[in-house]
Amino acid sequence: LSLAPSRVYGHLLLAEIAERNKNWEEAKYWVERALEYEPYFLKGLYHKVWLLLKLGDIEGAKAEYKDLLKRYEYCQQELKTRPGVFSSYQIYLMSINKAELDRLKGLIEAEAGAKE
């Protein structure tokens, strides 16, 4: 990680290790570090929303999810209208399955409903 700090998947791996240990704050730290380098790292944003839910911050999760959707739509539009401009690494960073986003929305709604 120290040799290539901008390669965000190293940060995500550290976040996943922290998640396995149920250390949500540390996991969030590593995801946020990844997002400092690559703000359009959609899987990182996805993890941040999920971690906010784990930490009980439903309003924060809703706000970050809204941002995630906005960035997802922007990335989809850019990839569609500007083919050939992005490197394979950039395309990989901007890739996330729409079904994953829908599943995350369901989790947010379920958590929000449980708090009411």
C-alpha positions as CSV (number, residue, x, y, z in Angstrom):
1,L,0.0,0.0,0.0
2,S,2.8,2.4,0.8
3,L,4.3,1.8,-2.7
4,A,1.1,2.6,-4.5
5,P,-1.3,4.5,-2.2
6,S,-3.5,5.6,-5.0
7,R,-4.4,2.0,-5.9
8,V,-7.6,2.0,-3.9
9,Y,-8.2,-1.8,-3.9
10,G,-5.5,-2.1,-1.2
11,H,-7.5,0.2,1.0
12,L,-10.6,-1.7,0.3
13,L,-8.9,-5.0,1.3
14,L,-7.9,-3.4,4.6
15,A,-11.5,-2.3,5.1
16,E,-12.7,-5.8,4.4
17,I,-10.3,-7.2,7.0
18,A,-11.6,-4.7,9.5
19,E,-15.2,-5.6,8.5
20,R,-14.6,-9.3,9.2
21,N,-13.5,-8.3,12.7
22,K,-16.6,-6.1,13.0
23,N,-14.4,-3.0,13.4
24,W,-16.8,-0.7,11.5
25,E,-15.0,2.5,12.3
26,E,-11.6,1.2,11.1
27,A,-13.3,-0.2,8.0
28,K,-14.8,3.2,7.3
29,Y,-11.5,4.9,7.8
30,W,-9.9,2.7,5.1
31,V,-12.8,3.2,2.7
32,E,-12.6,7.0,3.2
33,R,-8.8,6.8,2.5
34,A,-9.6,5.1,-0.8
35,L,-12.1,7.7,-1.7
36,E,-9.6,10.5,-1.1
37,Y,-7.6,9.1,-4.0
38,E,-10.5,8.1,-6.2
39,P,-13.8,9.9,-5.5
40,Y,-15.5,7.9,-8.3
41,F,-14.6,4.6,-6.8
42,L,-18.2,3.3,-6.8
43,K,-17.5,0.1,-4.9
44,G,-15.8,2.2,-2.2
45,L,-18.8,4.5,-2.0
46,Y,-21.0,1.4,-1.8
47,H,-19.0,0.1,1.2
48,K,-19.1,3.5,2.9
49,V,-22.9,3.5,2.8
50,W,-23.0,-0.1,4.1
51,L,-20.6,0.8,6.9
52,L,-22.7,3.8,7.9
53,L,-25.7,1.5,8.2
54,K,-23.6,-0.8,10.4
55,L,-22.6,2.2,12.6
56,G,-26.3,3.2,12.9
57,D,-26.0,6.4,10.9
58,I,-29.1,6.0,8.7
59,E,-29.2,9.7,7.7
60,G,-25.6,9.6,6.7
61,A,-26.2,6.4,4.8
62,K,-29.1,8.0,2.9
63,A,-27.1,11.0,2.0
64,E,-24.1,9.0,0.8
65,Y,-26.4,6.7,-1.1
66,K,-27.9,9.7,-2.9
67,D,-24.3,10.8,-3.8
68,L,-23.5,7.2,-4.9
69,L,-26.5,7.2,-7.3
70,K,-25.6,10.6,-8.7
71,R,-22.0,9.5,-9.3
72,Y,-23.2,6.2,-10.8
73,E,-25.4,8.0,-13.2
74,Y,-22.7,10.4,-14.1
75,C,-20.2,7.6,-14.7
76,Q,-22.7,5.6,-16.8
77,Q,-23.3,8.7,-19.0
78,E,-19.5,9.4,-19.3
79,L,-18.8,5.9,-20.3
80,K,-21.6,5.9,-22.9
81,T,-20.8,9.3,-24.4
82,R,-17.0,9.2,-24.3
83,P,-16.0,5.6,-25.2
84,G,-12.3,5.1,-25.5
85,V,-11.3,8.0,-23.2
86,F,-11.0,6.0,-20.0
87,S,-8.3,3.5,-19.0
88,S,-9.4,0.0,-18.0
89,Y,-8.5,0.9,-14.4
90,Q,-10.8,3.9,-14.5
91,I,-13.6,1.8,-16.0
92,Y,-13.1,-0.8,-13.3
93,L,-13.3,1.9,-10.6
94,M,-16.6,3.3,-12.1
95,S,-18.2,-0.1,-12.4
96,I,-20.8,-1.4,-10.1
97,N,-23.8,-3.6,-10.7
98,K,-27.2,-1.8,-10.6
99,A,-28.6,-4.7,-8.7
100,E,-26.1,-4.1,-5.9
101,L,-27.3,-0.5,-5.7
102,D,-30.9,-1.7,-5.5
103,R,-30.0,-4.2,-2.8
104,L,-28.3,-1.4,-0.8
105,K,-31.4,0.8,-1.2
106,G,-33.5,-2.0,0.3
107,L,-31.1,-2.3,3.3
108,I,-31.4,1.4,3.9
109,E,-35.2,1.3,3.7
110,A,-35.3,-1.7,6.1
111,E,-33.0,0.0,8.6
112,A,-35.0,3.2,8.4
113,G,-38.2,1.3,8.9
114,A,-36.8,-0.6,11.9
115,K,-35.8,2.7,13.6
116,E,-39.3,4.1,13.3
